[in-house]
């Protein structure tokens, strides 16, 4: 089998795995994350703005959580959260929030390699 065909198969299968992982995190971990930010003004504003619990709404709320947890020093500096709010969140939950999206970015870069190879 040609290496390009094998790489293409891995990329296609991996894309569905990454998307499934992202959907899993949005469905199961979002409410747990928002539970730690009950008093946070930014999170409450997003919840009021987006309202219903549909797919796109959960995506936007999860993007806020990722933005806060991806660079916590910047979030504290800009006033999105306090050090106390950050210290309460379990490290495993932080990893569940951030790593699927980092994996998606790496996967997108891999697709870029695939496109240039094509």
Order of alpha helices (4+ residues) and beta strands (2+ residues): alpha-alpha-alpha-alpha-alpha-alpha-alpha
